[in-house]
């Protein structure tokens, strides 16, 4: 997994989270999680996953969905998926 997540990924994830959970975007950090965002329940988690899949054009496995509980984890997973897509296009 990527250790350093490019800012564009972080900013996009942060905006999606802000929209889904109705929290100010500036309050969302890389360490924000399902424990620190009050509205991050199971229903909104699925809404988040669907928005991420639509926004990034990639699907998540059930195991990945279960693990997407922090902003950092979401950013890392998206960076990993981007790398996989690039490797498929340019082997």
LINHUPE-V734661 format. One record per residue. N is the residue number from 1. PSI is psi in whole degrees, -180 to 180 (NA if undefined). D_CENTER is the distance of its C-alpha to the mean C-alpha in Angstrom with 2 decimals. Layout:
n=<N | N>
psi=<PSI | PSI>
d_center=<D_CENTER | D_CENTER>
This chain:
n=<1 | 2 | 3 | 4 | 5 | 6 | 7 | 8 | 9 | 10 | 11 | 12 | 13 | 14 | 15 | 16 | 17 | 18 | 19 | 20 | 21 | 22 | 23 | 24 | 25 | 26 | 27 | 28 | 29 | 30 | 31 | 32 | 33 | 34 | 35 | 36 | 37 | 38 | 39 | 40 | 41 | 42 | 43 | 44 | 45 | 46 | 47 | 48 | 49 | 50 | 51 | 52 | 53 | 54 | 55 | 56 | 57 | 58 | 59 | 60 | 61 | 62 | 63 | 64 | 65 | 66 | 67 | 68 | 69 | 70 | 71 | 72 | 73 | 74 | 75 | 76 | 77 | 78 | 79 | 80 | 81 | 82 | 83 | 84 | 85 | 86 | 87 | 88 | 89 | 90 | 91>
psi=<155 | 136 | -38 | 115 | 127 | 142 | -39 | -37 | -48 | -47 | -38 | -45 | -44 | -41 | -42 | -44 | -42 | -44 | -45 | -44 | 2 | 49 | 149 | 134 | -35 | -12 | -4 | 123 | 176 | -25 | -3 | 146 | 179 | -19 | -26 | -13 | 112 | -41 | 5 | 79 | -176 | -39 | -50 | -26 | -43 | -37 | -41 | -48 | -46 | -42 | -40 | -45 | -42 | -43 | -33 | -9 | 33 | 149 | 151 | 145 | 163 | -40 | -40 | -42 | -44 | -34 | -7 | 67 | 1 | 157 | -43 | -44 | -40 | -46 | -43 | -43 | -41 | -42 | -40 | -44 | -38 | -44 | -41 | -42 | -43 | -43 | -33 | -38 | -42 | 77 | NA>
d_center=<13.79 | 13.61 | 14.92 | 14.60 | 11.43 | 12.84 | 12.76 | 12.02 | 8.48 | 8.18 | 10.23 | 8.56 | 5.16 | 7.96 | 10.05 | 8.15 | 7.93 | 11.48 | 12.61 | 11.66 | 12.99 | 15.68 | 15.41 | 16.47 | 13.92 | 16.12 | 15.73 | 12.07 | 12.04 | 10.23 | 12.04 | 11.15 | 10.64 | 11.87 | 15.22 | 15.26 | 14.05 | 16.97 | 15.74 | 12.87 | 15.11 | 15.03 | 15.68 | 12.98 | 10.46 | 11.70 | 11.60 | 7.92 | 7.60 | 10.37 | 9.16 | 6.14 | 9.02 | 11.43 | 9.86 | 9.33 | 12.26 | 11.25 | 11.62 | 10.39 | 13.35 | 14.32 | 14.06 | 10.50 | 9.71 | 11.89 | 10.27 | 6.71 | 8.57 | 7.79 | 5.91 | 7.62 | 6.85 | 3.15 | 5.11 | 7.91 | 7.15 | 6.52 | 9.60 | 11.35 | 11.10 | 12.40 | 15.12 | 16.05 | 16.50 | 18.62 | 20.63 | 21.38 | 22.62 | 24.46 | 25.62>
